[in-house]
Amino acid sequence: MNVGMLWFDNDSKVDLFAKIERAASYYQDKYGKSPNVCYVHPSMTRTLTTPKENTEPIRAGSIEVRTTRSVLPNHLWIGVNGLNGHLMP
């Protein structure tokens, strides 16, 4: 992941999928492409998964949600997964 858009959303009244939808809409308007991957802090997905489900990717519509501690809580790193696994605008 080399390039992407960092999005901050600390609205506690909105679930993670709505936050991703907001970020994806903005990304689409700004870059003219629909994102297909979004990285979030693991704490943001705790209410979405159980230990059994951890093998299945989390999806928000057509966007794959991945976790990494490199992204701070309430932030989303969103973009297009391009060739060789690189994130491209």
C-alpha positions, 0 to 999 in steps of 0.5 A: 500500500503506497498511495491512498486517502486518509479519512478521519471520522469519529462520529460515534452515532454512525457504524463503520460501514457508513463511515466507509461509505462516506469516505468512498463517496468522497474518494470517488468524487475526488479521484474519479475511481471507486475504492475497493479496499479500506484499512482500519485499526483493529479496534474499529472492527471488534463489534463486526467479527467473532473469532470464527469469522476472522478467516472471512474478509470483512466487506462494506459493499464492494470494498474489502475492509482490512485491519492494521495497527498502522492506521489510528482509531477513527481513521480510514485509509481507503483507495484502489488495490492495483497491480502488485497489491499497491494501493493507487489513487 
